[in-house]
Amino acid sequence: MRLTHRRLVATAAGLMLLPVALVGCGIGGGDEDESAAKPPRVPAEEAATRSRERVQAYLDAMTAKDVAAGRSQLCALLHDGFDLGATGPNGDFADHFQVPKAAITDVRSGPQGQEVRVSVSVAVGKRTVTRPLVFTVTRDGSDWCIAGEAPGTAPAAPAAPPPTGAFVPE
């Protein structure tokens, strides 16, 4: 009889603690308030598409020397710095630079937002150089904007295949 009584007490205690355990695991409600406070997650495809659109608009503005259109692609925090340097000697919209070619080469998720890698050809006089850049695009409220621009790294050269007949250890 004692064995049955112990089982009954243990089962009753377990059933009494079950609702507490389920709420702690996220089952049984209580999450409605938290999920309403958090913004909905953006699917990766939408983030990549919006980031690509913002950077392409910026590249088009650089090519056309449309400073206002370029500025409108940036997050508000970057506007003052952009206004000070965009048309300066090394700015993206400097008069002596021409942008004959600019292309997006890759879009991927990064630690600060979407990283959009581009290749930009800049001509000064008869000299043309191509430089890689990385734009960081993030969501600011319900809109997307460019949050940063940094020099990129050149794409890695593909590894050369081993010569025919060469020994390749496994």
C-alpha positions in Angstrom: 0.0 0.0 0.0 2.9 2.4 0.8 4.3 1.8 -2.7 1.0 2.7 -4.4 0.6 5.8 -2.1 4.2 7.0 -3.0 3.4 6.6 -6.7 0.2 8.5 -6.3 1.9 11.4 -4.5 4.7 11.5 -7.1 2.2 11.5 -10.0 0.1 14.2 -8.4 3.1 16.4 -7.8 4.3 15.9 -11.3 0.9 16.9 -12.7 0.8 20.0 -10.6 4.2 21.1 -11.9 3.4 20.2 -15.5 1.8 23.6 -16.4 4.8 25.5 -15.0 7.2 23.3 -17.0 5.2 23.7 -20.2 5.1 27.5 -19.9 8.9 27.5 -19.3 9.4 25.6 -22.5 7.2 28.0 -24.5 4.2 25.7 -24.6 1.0 26.8 -23.1 0.8 30.5 -24.0 2.2 33.6 -22.5 4.3 34.4 -25.7 1.7 36.5 -27.5 2.9 39.7 -25.8 6.5 39.0 -26.6 5.9 38.2 -30.3 3.8 41.3 -30.8 6.6 43.5 -29.5 9.3 42.0 -31.8 9.3 43.0 -35.5 8.6 40.2 -37.9 11.7 38.4 -39.2 12.6 39.3 -42.8 13.0 36.3 -45.1 16.6 36.1 -46.5 15.3 36.4 -50.1 13.6 39.7 -49.3 16.7 41.0 -47.5 19.0 40.1 -50.4 16.6 41.7 -53.0 16.1 44.9 -51.1 19.9 45.2 -50.4 20.7 44.6 -54.1 18.1 47.3 -55.1 19.6 49.9 -52.7 23.1 49.3 -53.8 22.2 49.3 -57.5 20.4 52.6 -57.1 23.5 54.0 -55.4 25.8 52.7 -58.2 23.4 54.2 -60.8 23.5 57.5 -58.9 27.4 57.4 -58.9 27.4 56.8 -62.7 25.0 59.7 -63.3 26.6 62.0 -60.7 23.2 62.4 -59.0 24.3 63.3 -55.5 20.7 63.6 -54.2 19.8 60.1 -55.5 22.9 58.6 -53.9 22.3 60.3 -50.6 18.7 59.0 -50.5 20.0 55.4 -50.5 22.0 56.0 -47.3 20.8 55.6 -43.7 20.2 58.9 -42.0 23.2 58.5 -39.7 25.5 58.7 -42.8 24.0 61.9 -44.3 26.3 64.4 -42.6 29.4 62.5 -43.6 28.2 62.0 -47.1 27.4 65.7 -47.4 30.9 66.6 -46.3 32.8 64.2 -48.6 30.7 63.0 -51.5 31.9 65.6 -54.0 35.3 66.1 -52.4 38.6 65.0 -54.0 38.1 61.3 -53.0 34.3 61.2 -52.8 32.2 58.8 -54.7 30.6 61.7 -56.6 33.8 63.8 -57.3 33.7 65.7 -60.6 37.0 64.3 -61.9 35.9 60.7 -61.5 33.9 58.8 -64.1 32.3 55.5 -63.4 32.2 53.6 -66.7 31.3 50.3 -65.1 29.9 49.1 -61.7 28.5 45.7 -61.0 27.2 43.8 -58.0 29.2 40.6 -57.6 27.7 39.0 -54.5 25.1 39.5 -51.8 25.3 37.7 -48.5 24.3 38.0 -44.9 26.9 39.6 -42.6 27.3 40.5 -39.0 25.9 44.0 -39.4 23.3 43.3 -42.1 23.4 42.3 -45.8 26.9 42.6 -47.4 26.7 43.6 -51.0 30.0 43.2 -52.9 30.6 45.3 -56.0 33.2 45.9 -58.5 33.5 49.5 -59.6 35.6 50.8 -62.4 36.7 54.4 -61.9 38.3 56.5 -64.7 40.4 59.6 -64.1 41.6 61.0 -67.4 42.9 58.1 -69.4 43.6 55.8 -66.5 40.9 53.3 -65.3 41.1 51.2 -62.2 38.7 48.6 -60.9 38.2 48.4 -57.2 36.1 46.0 -55.0 33.8 47.6 -52.5 31.5 46.2 -49.8 28.3 48.0 -48.9 26.5 47.0 -45.8 22.7 47.3 -46.1 20.4 47.1 -43.1 16.7 47.6 -42.3 15.9 50.9 -40.6 12.3 50.6 -39.4 10.3 49.5 -42.4 12.8 50.7 -45.0 16.2 49.5 -46.1 19.3 51.7 -46.4 23.0 51.6 -46.9 24.7 51.7 -43.5 28.3 51.5 -44.6 30.8 51.3 -47.5 34.3 49.8 -47.2 37.0 48.6 -49.5 36.5 45.0 -50.5 39.0 42.3 -51.1 39.8 41.0 -54.6 38.2 37.7 -55.4 40.5 34.8 -54.6 42.1 33.3 -57.7 41.0 29.8 -58.4 43.6 27.2 -57.5 45.6 25.9 -60.4 45.1 22.2 -61.1 48.1 20.0 -60.5 50.2 19.2 -63.5 49.2 16.0 -65.4 50.9 13.0 -63.9 51.8 14.8 -60.6 51.5 12.9 -57.4 48.8 14.4 -55.2 48.7 13.1 -51.6 45.3 12.3 -50.2 
